[in-house]
């Protein structure tokens, strides 16, 4: 639905890994993915929630 183009503006050593910090320089999105500021649940969203786990959205929006 969306893609971000970033440039690396910093990197930090964290134990045995490197953390890269990016600045968004451009973005692209499907215009039909949102309607009136709400996600279009028919658009087929896929969300990354953990290492190799993804989730899709149900066809209802809960407002609290």
C-alpha positions as CSV (number, residue, x, y, z in Angstrom):
1,X,0.0,0.0,0.0
2,X,2.8,2.4,0.9
3,X,6.6,2.5,0.3
4,X,9.1,4.8,1.8
5,X,12.3,6.0,0.3
6,X,14.9,6.8,2.9
7,X,18.5,8.0,3.2
8,X,20.8,6.8,6.0
9,X,21.5,9.7,8.3
10,X,23.2,7.8,11.1
11,X,24.2,4.4,12.4
12,X,24.9,3.2,15.9
13,X,26.6,0.1,17.2
14,X,24.3,-1.8,19.5
15,X,26.1,-4.8,21.0
16,X,26.9,-7.0,18.0
17,X,24.4,-5.2,15.6
18,X,24.2,-1.9,13.8
19,X,21.1,0.3,14.1
20,X,20.5,2.5,11.0
21,X,18.6,5.7,11.3
22,X,16.9,7.0,8.2
23,X,15.3,10.1,6.9
24,X,12.2,9.7,4.7
25,X,12.9,11.5,1.4
26,X,9.9,10.4,-0.6
27,X,6.8,8.2,-0.2
28,X,4.4,6.5,-2.5
29,X,0.9,5.0,-1.7
30,X,-2.1,3.6,-3.3
31,X,-4.8,6.3,-3.3
32,X,-7.6,3.7,-3.0
33,X,-6.1,2.3,0.3
34,X,-7.7,5.1,2.3
35,X,-11.1,6.8,2.1
36,X,-12.1,9.8,4.2
37,X,-9.0,9.3,6.5
38,X,-9.9,5.7,7.2
39,X,-8.3,2.5,5.8
40,X,-10.2,0.8,3.0
41,X,-10.4,-2.7,4.5
42,X,-11.0,-4.1,1.0
43,X,-7.6,-2.9,-0.1
44,X,-5.8,-6.0,1.3
45,X,-3.6,-4.5,4.0
46,X,-0.8,-6.6,5.4
47,X,1.0,-5.5,8.6
48,X,4.3,-6.6,9.9
49,X,4.1,-7.3,13.6
50,X,7.2,-9.3,14.5
51,X,10.3,-10.9,13.0
52,X,8.5,-13.2,10.5
53,X,4.9,-12.6,11.4
54,X,2.3,-10.6,9.5
55,X,-1.4,-9.9,10.0
56,X,-4.3,-8.8,7.8
57,X,-7.1,-6.5,8.9
58,X,-10.6,-7.5,9.5
59,X,-13.5,-5.8,7.9
60,X,-14.5,-3.7,10.9
61,X,-13.0,-0.6,12.5
62,X,-13.3,-0.2,16.3
63,X,-13.3,3.3,17.6
64,X,-12.6,3.8,21.3
